[in-house]
Amino acid sequence: MDRDGLKDLLREADADWTVPTPRDDLSQRVLLLAARRRRQRVVFGSVAAGLLLAVALWSGPPDVGVKRPALSPDTSVAATREKLRAIEREIETRVALMDGLAVHNAVQMRLVELADEAPSEPDPIEAARSAVQQAAFVLVKQGDQTDRKLGRRSSAAESYRLAAALFPQTKWAGVAQQRLNVLD
């Protein structure tokens, strides 16, 4: 096959080629999944800590090795009533603590629900990378259009050089360099 036939074949292949479209929402989906898992860990941890605290408070101090004094018949009714009042105050305190833990857990669950409903912002670094890729693509496409439709090879070569020079880290810099090599 002669050189002109090869060039025509390459041009036809370039004309039929389209830019693969990356998934725009992939980074956003990954960030949402990571945030959801982080919230779940926080909620489950706080619920577990609350339950452990409730069990510890409910069970009270252990009675191991403590000898209880035997009740004597001369124990006064007033002393017994005072002990009962102290026990009732302790029960009220523990019930209030349990109610507070229940409210805290309800607030944590609502925060998780609200965080799941809130829209997340796209990652600015990923947005900048995408913009750089698009700019390099535009320069390569501009060079292609200038070469094919207008036949201005020098202008096309300049677009390819700009894409390769300004955006060397993109895949389009390699494409631009290949097209420069074909033009030369």
CORHU-V800692 format. One record per run of one state. SS is the DSSP state (H for helix, E for strand, L for the rest). FROM is the first residue (numbers start at 1). LEN is the number of residues. Records with the same first field share a line. If there is no record, write none. Layout:
# CORHU-V800692
SS: FROM-LEN / FROM-LEN
This chain:
# CORHU-V800692
L: 1-2 / 17-9 / 60-17 / 118-6 / 151-2 / 167-4 / 184-1
H: 3-14 / 26-34 / 77-41 / 124-27 / 153-14 / 171-13
